[in-house]
Amino acid sequence: MSKFVGVRFRPQGKVYDFDVGHFVLSPGSHVILETERGLALGTVVTVSKTVEKGQNRPPLKKVYRLANDGDLKQHRRNLEREKAGHAYCLECIKKLGLQMNLVSVESLFDGTKLTFFYTADGRVDFRELVKMLVKAYRVRIEMRQIGVRNRAKMCGGIGRCGQELCCCTFISNFQPVSVRMAKEQGLSLNPSKISGLCGRLMCCLAFEHGTYCDLKGKFPSWGKIVQTKTGQGRVVRQNILKESVTVQLEDGKELDVSLEEIIEKTDVSPQEKQGLHD
């Protein structure tokens, strides 16, 4: 049996699994890890979990060692360098008149490479920009174009719900979001009401979709003829969170009733259905 923990390299970054080896780790521990780009400093964000023998899991990279004071100082120097690099790159972009928006700057742990993340509507000729950055920092420079959802994740912000953006707090991987999800949740299809700060459909539509589908299984479908204490009517609306439906009675009045107060009818005559539709 082996144990593994989840590690983040950035506060809102993706969680990666690493084999703990002989180390005893807990959430909040700082560790040095071997990655494809070299050594990196990460923070443990999950408790240790055990992998039973026989489970089909790909081999995990191991935790290299625990981080010491020197590693934490190096990390702070990298953060200062990233901040200075961000400011200098903005000056260069303005000087060259490039049509691009700088989002973030990341440095490798050993300081041998700086990666500049940006957004742009199309291709950007940043060869002169790279020459200026190399001359200033004497390290490898990478320019990486990202999408608007990743930009929102890196920059952060407050959503229309009043809470911090989901992508900045707990979403590690972006899932496809469709208008159909908004329809099934009974939301307005006005783009301004179902779009997030990034301009794309809100991520909460995707991770709440499963819950809505499970809850809707208990509801009578739209147009279903049901019997209430007040009389017979047709379901015209569903309120999933309140676990109630709006029923249109035979006299045209609408009534909100809970699921416990209705009885579905299965033997409705065509005449009854026609009367309700009329």
C-alpha positions as CSV (number, residue, x, y, z in Angstrom):
1,M,0.0,0.0,0.0
2,S,1.1,3.6,-0.7
3,K,-0.2,7.0,0.4
4,F,-0.7,10.1,-1.6
5,V,-1.7,13.7,-0.9
6,G,-3.2,16.6,-3.0
7,V,-0.8,19.5,-3.6
8,R,-1.4,22.9,-5.1
9,F,1.4,25.1,-6.6
10,R,-0.8,28.2,-6.7
11,P,-3.6,29.4,-4.3
12,Q,-6.3,28.8,-6.9
13,G,-4.4,26.2,-9.0
14,K,-5.3,22.7,-9.9
15,V,-4.8,20.0,-7.2
16,Y,-2.2,17.3,-8.2
17,D,-1.7,14.0,-6.4
18,F,1.8,13.0,-5.2
19,D,3.2,9.9,-3.5
20,V,4.2,10.9,0.1
21,G,6.8,8.2,0.4
22,H,8.1,8.1,3.9
23,F,7.0,11.6,4.8
24,V,4.1,12.3,7.2
25,L,2.2,15.3,5.8
26,S,-0.9,17.3,6.7
27,P,-2.8,20.1,5.0
28,G,-0.7,23.3,5.1
29,S,2.6,21.6,4.9
30,H,5.1,23.0,2.3
31,V,7.0,20.5,0.2
32,I,9.5,20.4,-2.6
33,L,8.3,18.3,-5.6
34,E,9.8,16.9,-8.7
35,T,7.8,18.0,-11.8
36,E,8.4,18.0,-15.6
37,R,9.7,21.5,-15.3
38,G,12.1,20.8,-12.4
39,L,11.8,21.3,-8.7
40,A,8.8,23.2,-7.4
41,L,7.4,24.3,-4.1
42,G,3.8,23.3,-3.3
43,T,1.3,23.3,-0.4
44,V,-0.5,20.2,0.8
45,V,-4.2,20.8,0.6
46,T,-5.7,17.3,1.4
47,V,-5.1,14.6,4.1
48,S,-3.1,11.5,3.2
49,K,-5.1,8.8,1.4
50,T,-4.2,5.2,0.9
51,V,-4.0,3.4,-2.5
52,E,-4.7,-0.3,-2.1
53,K,-2.7,-2.8,-4.1
54,G,-4.5,-3.9,-7.3
55,Q,-6.1,-0.5,-7.9
56,N,-5.5,0.7,-11.5
57,R,-3.9,4.1,-10.9
58,P,-1.0,5.5,-12.9
59,P,2.3,5.8,-11.0
60,L,2.6,9.1,-9.1
61,K,5.6,11.3,-8.7
62,K,7.0,11.4,-5.2
63,V,7.5,14.2,-2.8
64,Y,11.1,15.2,-3.1
65,R,11.6,16.6,0.4
66,L,10.1,19.0,3.0
67,A,10.6,22.7,2.3
68,N,13.0,24.5,4.6
69,D,13.4,28.2,5.5
70,G,15.7,28.7,2.5
71,D,13.1,27.3,0.1
72,L,10.4,29.7,1.6
73,K,12.8,32.7,1.2
74,Q,13.4,31.7,-2.4
75,H,9.6,31.5,-3.0
76,R,9.2,35.0,-1.6
77,R,11.9,36.3,-3.9
78,N,10.2,34.6,-6.8
79,L,6.9,36.4,-5.9
80,E,8.7,39.8,-5.8
81,R,10.3,39.1,-9.2
82,E,6.9,38.1,-10.6
83,K,5.4,41.4,-9.4
84,A,8.3,43.4,-10.8
85,G,8.1,41.5,-14.1
86,H,4.4,42.2,-14.4
87,A,4.9,45.9,-14.1
88,Y,7.9,46.0,-16.5
89,C,6.0,43.9,-19.1
90,L,3.0,46.3,-19.0
91,E,5.4,49.2,-19.7
92,C,6.9,47.3,-22.7
93,I,3.4,46.4,-24.1
94,K,2.4,50.0,-23.9
95,K,5.6,51.2,-25.5
96,L,5.3,48.6,-28.4
97,G,1.6,49.2,-28.8
98,L,0.7,45.5,-28.7
99,Q,-3.0,44.5,-28.6
100,M,-2.8,42.2,-25.7
101,N,-3.8,42.1,-22.0
102,L,-1.3,40.8,-19.5
103,V,-2.9,38.7,-16.8
104,S,-0.2,37.1,-14.7
105,V,3.5,36.2,-14.4
106,E,4.9,33.0,-13.0
107,S,8.5,32.0,-12.2
108,L,10.0,28.6,-11.9
109,F,11.2,27.8,-8.4
110,D,14.9,28.0,-9.4
111,G,14.3,31.3,-11.2
112,T,15.5,30.2,-14.6
113,K,12.3,30.9,-16.4
114,L,9.5,33.4,-16.4
115,T,6.1,32.7,-18.0
116,F,3.8,35.6,-19.0
117,F,0.1,34.8,-19.3
118,Y,-2.0,37.0,-21.5
119,T,-5.3,37.3,-23.4
120,A,-5.7,38.6,-26.9
121,D,-8.4,38.6,-29.7
122,G,-6.0,37.1,-32.2
123,R,-2.3,36.4,-32.8
124,V,0.2,38.8,-31.4
125,D,3.8,39.4,-32.7
126,F,5.6,39.6,-29.4
127,R,9.2,39.0,-30.7
128,E,10.4,42.4,-29.7
129,L,8.6,42.1,-26.4
130,V,10.5,38.9,-25.6
131,K,13.8,40.5,-26.5
132,M,13.2,43.3,-24.1
133,L,12.2,40.8,-21.3
134,V,15.2,38.6,-21.9
135,K,17.5,41.6,-21.9
136,A,16.0,42.8,-18.5
137,Y,16.0,39.4,-16.7
138,R,18.5,37.2,-18.4
139,V,16.3,34.1,-18.1
140,R,14.1,32.0,-20.4
141,I,10.9,33.8,-21.4
142,E,7.6,32.1,-22.4
143,M,4.5,33.9,-23.6
144,R,1.4,31.9,-23.1
145,Q,-2.0,32.9,-24.4
146,I,-5.0,31.8,-22.2
147,G,-8.8,32.0,-22.4
148,V,-11.1,34.4,-20.6
149,R,-12.2,31.8,-18.1
150,N,-8.6,31.2,-17.0
151,R,-8.1,35.0,-16.8
152,A,-11.1,35.2,-14.4
153,K,-9.6,32.4,-12.3
154,M,-6.2,34.1,-12.0
155,C,-7.5,37.6,-11.4
156,G,-10.4,36.7,-9.1
157,G,-13.5,38.7,-8.3
158,I,-17.0,38.6,-6.9
159,G,-19.9,36.9,-8.7
160,R,-23.5,38.1,-9.0
161,C,-24.3,35.9,-6.0
162,G,-22.1,38.1,-3.8
163,Q,-19.6,35.3,-3.2
164,E,-16.0,35.0,-4.4
165,L,-15.8,33.4,-7.9
166,C,-16.2,29.6,-7.8
167,C,-13.1,29.2,-10.1
168,C,-11.0,31.0,-7.5
169,T,-12.1,28.9,-4.5
170,F,-12.8,25.3,-5.3
171,I,-13.1,24.6,-9.0
172,S,-9.9,23.0,-10.3
173,N,-11.0,22.0,-13.8
174,F,-13.4,23.8,-16.1
175,Q,-16.4,21.7,-17.2
176,P,-18.4,22.3,-20.4
177,V,-21.5,24.5,-19.7
178,S,-24.5,24.6,-22.0
179,V,-27.7,26.7,-22.2
180,R,-29.7,23.5,-21.7
181,M,-28.5,23.5,-18.1
182,A,-29.9,26.9,-17.6
183,K,-33.2,25.8,-19.1
184,E,-33.5,22.8,-16.8
185,Q,-32.9,25.0,-13.8
186,G,-35.7,27.3,-14.8
187,L,-33.4,30.3,-15.3
188,S,-33.9,33.2,-17.6
189,L,-32.0,32.7,-20.9
190,N,-30.9,36.4,-21.0
191,P,-27.2,36.2,-21.5
192,S,-26.5,39.0,-19.1
193,K,-28.2,37.0,-16.3
194,I,-26.5,33.6,-16.8
195,S,-23.0,34.8,-17.7
196,G,-20.1,35.2,-15.3
197,L,-17.4,37.9,-15.1
198,C,-15.5,36.2,-17.8
199,G,-18.4,36.6,-20.2
200,R,-19.0,32.9,-20.5
201,L,-21.9,30.9,-19.0
202,M,-21.6,30.6,-15.2
203,C,-19.7,27.6,-14.0
204,C,-22.3,27.0,-11.2
205,L,-24.8,26.0,-13.9
206,A,-22.6,22.9,-14.5
207,F,-21.9,21.7,-11.0
208,E,-25.4,22.4,-9.8
209,H,-26.9,20.6,-12.8
210,G,-26.7,17.1,-11.3
211,T,-28.5,18.2,-8.1
212,Y,-31.4,19.8,-10.1
213,C,-31.7,16.7,-12.2
214,D,-32.0,14.5,-9.1
215,L,-34.6,16.8,-7.5
216,K,-36.7,17.1,-10.6
217,G,-37.2,13.4,-10.6
218,K,-39.7,13.9,-7.7
219,F,-41.7,16.5,-9.6
220,P,-44.7,16.1,-11.9
221,S,-43.7,17.2,-15.4
222,W,-45.0,20.4,-17.0
223,G,-48.4,20.0,-18.4
224,K,-49.2,17.1,-16.0
225,I,-52.8,16.9,-14.7
226,V,-52.8,16.7,-10.9
227,Q,-55.3,16.8,-8.1
228,T,-55.0,19.3,-5.3
229,K,-57.1,20.1,-2.2
230,T,-58.6,23.0,-4.1
231,G,-59.3,21.1,-7.3
232,Q,-57.8,19.6,-10.4
233,G,-55.3,21.5,-12.5
234,R,-52.3,21.5,-14.8
235,V,-48.7,22.0,-13.7
236,V,-47.4,25.2,-15.4
237,R,-44.2,25.9,-13.3
238,Q,-41.8,24.1,-11.0
239,N,-39.9,25.6,-8.1
240,I,-37.1,23.1,-7.5
241,L,-35.6,24.6,-4.4
242,K,-38.9,25.2,-2.6
243,E,-40.1,21.7,-3.7
244,S,-43.4,23.2,-5.0
245,V,-45.2,23.6,-8.3
246,T,-47.6,26.2,-9.7
247,V,-50.9,24.6,-10.8
248,Q,-53.4,26.2,-13.1
249,L,-56.9,25.3,-12.0
250,E,-59.9,24.7,-14.2
251,D,-61.2,28.2,-13.6
252,G,-57.9,29.7,-14.8
253,K,-56.5,30.6,-11.3
254,E,-52.9,29.7,-10.4
255,L,-52.1,28.0,-7.1
256,D,-48.7,27.3,-5.5
257,V,-48.7,23.9,-3.8
258,S,-46.0,21.7,-2.3
259,L,-45.3,18.2,-3.5
260,E,-46.9,16.7,-0.5
261,E,-50.2,18.4,-1.2
262,I,-50.7,17.1,-4.8
263,I,-51.8,13.7,-6.2
264,E,-50.8,12.9,-9.8
265,K,-53.7,11.7,-11.9
266,T,-53.1,9.0,-14.6
267,D,-56.6,8.5,-15.8
268,V,-57.4,12.0,-17.2
269,S,-59.9,11.9,-20.0
270,P,-59.3,13.8,-23.2
271,Q,-62.2,16.1,-22.4
272,E,-60.6,17.1,-19.2
273,K,-57.3,17.8,-20.8
274,Q,-59.0,19.9,-23.5
275,G,-60.8,21.9,-20.9
276,L,-57.6,22.7,-19.1
277,H,-55.8,23.7,-22.3
278,D,-58.7,26.0,-23.3
